[in-house]
């Protein structure tokens, strides 16, 4: 995550700077708050880490409920995809079926958890899906296509949960739960990548061989080489591709829905 970019994107003019700097004054970090702009204060990384939860809460327009509802939409999509895949005759080989059956069970539990905490009646917001995207993809008759789409959905889920972390941060129990789901989605993504014969992590913004070109937005931005405001190029003497594998980037709601929307009627 690029801390400097986050600072630039924040609507600092809408934040009470004097109120924000009070914790810094109490901690003796600044003798006189008036000597510093808020942006200057934030560029001090230790102070930024102290203050970021408050800033994120002040700058975000997405509520905890909206973030969780968004997560539920993704979990509905994934659950339905695996349910249909497992029911499709002669699609998943017997050797791989236990893996997808377990992933389906995980997605089911994610759905039930989110429904309960959002007080959503079962499936009341379930959408209608077309996993062939209008006939483009033989999702449930070609196992290779099924696996490719599964990878796209799981890689999307990992970055989507990361993208909503700031929005659920004001509610610590939900943040903890979201992070617990996030790591499981990452395990799903890695397992499916391995089934497809690829490494379990993302290099640059590569979607890997056999992935539909329509899924490219899932991987855009993963080539980022600036982390926490630091350009990591050359820090360890390894290739840039390997460096990008060590960090995962978030996706916004709009970026996620641009991909998921392909499969929602």
Order of alpha helices (4+ residues) and beta strands (2+ residues): alpha-alpha-alpha-alpha-alpha-alpha-alpha-alpha-alpha-beta-beta-alpha-alpha
